[in-house]
Amino acid sequence: MTPLRLFLLPGNLVSDALHVEDPDSRTMLRTLVNMLAWNLVVVLAILPFV
């Protein structure tokens, strides 16, 4: 798995689970989910140092 596919994985999984087929809707949903998922990972990674 390439790093790009790994980075987009959360959004792709949610889009597939919701059966979103329209490319524009899929892109918007994937962007939202990826931002939420990766922001959560970053916050949880930094939290022990605060």
SVG drawing of the C-alpha trace seen along z (x, -y; Angstrom):
<svg xmlns="http://www.w3.org/2000/svg" viewBox="-25 -21 31 23">
<polyline fill="none" stroke="black" stroke-width="0.4" points="0.0,0.0 1.4,-3.4 1.6,-6.2 -1.1,-8.1 -3.5,-5.2 -2.9,-4.9 -3.5,-8.6 -6.8,-8.4 -7.9,-5.1 -10.3,-6.5 -12.3,-8.5 -12.4,-5.7 -13.6,-3.2 -16.5,-5.6 -17.4,-6.4 -17.5,-2.7 -19.5,-1.9 -22.1,-4.6 -22.1,-3.5 -21.3,-7.0 -20.9,-6.7 -21.0,-10.4 -17.4,-11.5 -18.0,-15.0 -19.9,-13.8 -17.3,-11.1 -14.4,-13.6 -16.2,-15.9 -17.0,-13.1 -13.5,-11.7 -12.0,-15.1 -14.2,-15.6 -13.5,-12.2 -9.8,-12.4 -9.5,-15.8 -11.4,-14.5 -9.5,-11.2 -6.0,-12.6 -6.6,-15.6 -7.7,-13.2 -4.5,-11.1 -2.4,-14.3 -4.2,-15.6 -3.9,-12.2 -0.3,-12.0 0.5,-15.4 -1.7,-15.2 0.7,-13.3 3.3,-16.1 1.0,-18.9"/>
</svg>
